[in-house]
Amino acid sequence: APERSARHQRIMAAPIQVSAGMKRSIEMVGDDPESDDMLRITPLGAGSEVGRSCVMATYKGKSVMFDCGVHPGYAGIASLPYFDEVDLSTVDALLVTHFHLDHCAAVPFLVGHTNFKGRILMTHPTKAIFNMLMTDFVKLQKNNDSEALFTEQDLKAAIAMIEVVDFHQEIVIDGMKVTPYRAGHVLGACMFFVDIDGLRVLYTGDYSRTPDRHLPGADLPSVPPHVVISESTYGVSPHTPREEREKRFTDRVYQILNRGGKVLLPVVALGRAQELLLILEDHWKKHPELANVPIYQASALARRAMTVYQTYINVLNSDMKAAFEEANPFVFNHVQHLSHAGGLDDVGPCVVLATPSMLQSGLSRELFEMWCGDANNGVIIADFAVQGTLAREILSDCKSITSRNGGEIPLKMSVDAISFSAHADYPQTQQFLDALAPPHVVLVHGETGEMGKLKRALEGKAAADGKTMSVYSPKKLPIRGDQIQREQDRESHGQARGEPSEDGRSRPRASREERFRPDAPRAGGPPELHEASNGGVETETDGPDDGAADEHSLRARGSVRGDPHGDDAHGGGDQTETEGRRRGEL
């Protein structure tokens, strides 16, 4: 056993060659390329994009899928991870890190419409909230004009398959050892540490090392991994201190109310919404002059999910546990429930938390269009604003927006970006990886520009410290004209994508719908998948991006035959906290 462990250490510390001829996966092998001692990492989603997180890791015949989410920029089949890139019947386990839709909403489809036969693991709070979220998701699909992505029966089948696991509990799956660690981020969120025959992989999912008002920060695993697959959402940007952000947030809310305006807070129903409610409730208690100004929470789902927060007190931070000794801190005295926009017809200055967070649809979009023409009103974007969404668009100093019915509406309300997004910033990422010192780091869940900056910063820091750390940022295939058209018209899904032929020119590629048909031709023998519709529903995860799996393949060998740092990243338009300062809102 010690000899085997030393061998794995030697394998994973080997230099890396960049091979531009391969695609869609990162391969790490030892001196013998034909050996089965190969770890293959394939992002089926979240490769140089934020959305549809789904990453495959395969080693010695064992296969693990990390997360299984949808992409908010598309509906139906087009929103799914690229399941047709792998044989899903060989996947031993699906490990879901948390309940946000871009990490879990494709699970019912995977169970009901593919030949996946593996086990599914979640923490207790994640499964409880997943059930609530997906039940609402099914109802929304029924109200959509298109056919549903999955059915209530698919959801029930998925729920029946899900096994729950506690933090730090080791589960053995066909010889693989799986251990979840706290990830911060949202209630029940975890990182997964997987040991396959002595080779150790840590998948962070979305994580935050900084405690907030209700959650502790992420754990630091005691055993160092050989490979870390890490989110890169904020790239090299630092977050401002929590106390400073809270003061800036409450000051801005007060300014808008003081001029007679309404404050719109677009939020995800669960996660940051609870953090903002705790901040607002505390501020209202300390400022009696605000007692007559109502705070509205426009989410029945968030109200129902409070029972889960109250049930799993043990996963909250020490302050929340102490508060529960006195009273339930999630019973808000200054917050009212709002079921529809009409309830605000005769209301003056107020604060409204409404979904979705990116203003793509729903009540937050309805209220935004009603209020954006009044300079007294204000909207505060408190989450990461994803490319291609209205939330991102209004941060670029635009003077008008296109309404849902196609008309132009002047944008006169104030727009601020004060991020309470519980994702790791650069200092957290750098310190986390410094402590773990993995030989290999794979970046996912980030936009191309920020991911590239983070890759270079991490490599530079490791070199300065005299450490060996290779960092990879898997890319998507290049955008071609037909993909640009898809971004311009998101109501059209599954157009044929071109893919390069041997002579370098583009040739048509089957649409996603065609590739999911059981009788459709498939290269490399991907699994048979049941026919699925192109229907769907706008969701509230992360932003639009045409994602193919990725552009480069990396192969570790005993000698360097290429530039290990040649995987440079390009791309602009990445939104960070720093970028928001163009308006002074940070």
Steps between C-alpha positions, in 0.01 A plus 500: 500500500776754581668416167170557314444831680849618410439400140183710485685796653763461229242474224302805604811716546611435141540796261215580263491515124237705320364315202291721270401203289275351768176647627254499784706341777804528719704182527769440762710187458834359607809412301308237301224668293336161441467430872159506660649726769330797337272759654272652239307817592226607260283809561160422347399847617660801676813478285589867441140589579280558802204264476401129470776381732582137422854361516605139439803337662603151383784286633577127486155414373322708765294799392361785712274786394521819705177706485232489234342839431328695223603813311274803550568647158315220326190287554431131454769272358726794411535587869638159599861395551659320207391154611557359152877542540522203741347158559271575794443129571860484627459778758531349848384803699355849466609732781285815525660784698197726564146592401551786253345416163823532303638216713201266544204567269603248233491209748137397422580497129811292561297246697190492279640544148846344489656164582668630816497224765734638766443615856413863587629674813393830661511640852176494703414873452584484128259211439222670699527827308565323167162330541326836554681674215443225246132467593460870415713449189259233371202729562667784310567270206130409486420869458757535222394482138769243417510139610652433840863395541399236754185384674377465855562126468862567402539719808350234728738241354794734561395572859474126565858448377659777705699388803577752773840543660632707791800731491823302561319167460693258278290303250651214300365455146640200317839551661503881471505698823281813494504762778304829501647809665324827583511750213329806650310659209144386588333277756622142456758580231800269496828426325560137406830325572533178298771238545527248216765239573722757673449781248329792672277757326328795670207664320414831667167579335405856601675584825590782733763494772354812664220455757191715452204578725357150495760258358854398599777514243618201297708225658864432417537125440769348721636270227659678201345412160697429185250695289267788593211586267413853609247767417647820355195727498673816623840438343763728655251745650488549878179547696471804722470415871154382604442784749586756233267338246216486752538869586514599134190290436290641788616855424393463137161353599447792739591757231245358254225485763581850623437648155160325487603209282452125496794260536506187283732217610505223234604182681518124479216371718732308733850589609589868473136599558519374859826686554348827373189451714716457810686822414181696435323368811796599716518846341126563545529404869777756548315777312148559638440771237473217244230313692225611260697412186400146392741229387339246267622151418340393173569127512266237640779246448739694723234522769438124488871424503543678832391176665815339359719775645333449836540121479872503422620743765805279546649606165463874570775707658552547875322838506186347349511205738524740794216714361275194478542458876311828543264507201480396135714756311321412175167628631518856369291770667548756224454273195167431328413248231405629154323271254469730195602842372147634538548496875728802462258725310432733793829458683753781534869451579575133561758224453414194291702178467382327181618217278679433273833663577598571139173682409437263210136429583259468788399757760840669519480578126139616531583739784815620326306598189235674714753699703803562277359819345488683837829657612392477865506121489806279516612144429790334681664196338625295794617190313748422223358655181545253218577584139196526275251577775308821562672534838836516320366732231379770738841513671649632176345849526229433241233769466209273408404133502287281276183389674362147481248613236777650284457868579768738625477625860721784628726400789492782753510314832836473676694179443747366756705181525585405857596134495404263779573204273645221715768393252871493576692809393868497404646528853281210616589286198871573526516430874289186464726357231813612685389294799407193292800527261355271228727423202206559264213750500214498248294821480127484418190715559652826374493727200795468265673829578484473878594132487809580295608772740458265795699227326794732440484644851498155664786375285700814570444470875599133499817574301594783737457263794708231334204261472395278213140571407353465153174686440255424219209703368302281256349702220196473283517452125534828307180694441383488140232689316220255573580517872495880495153479348396276790613761749311770313180296500480285813146397418645276227666194652717228361611650167769304327847594610793490264804299601841514334579235241847364432570780252420758768171613348170486681255220429148464637459317827180334614275712717475415868151363445621274218793381710262397779278294271551126551538446125736792439856417385762557769876504479682294761192309609337728760210347689153448367273775629125518493346755268449827681320820419643842431269652757594655828469793731715801574695425814707695741848367500786654310537664167492415132790354311506246225707233674673216334693287739841660449769580248821347631610169639789486744710187544754453777810307404843423639661770286389842377430512127309823487440821689303420818401863520384532142132470588450874493155644541334772300174682527364810654182629648542323830309657788664519838456707812777731380323563172193622684694802626445677168183632663633533850256240622763286668 
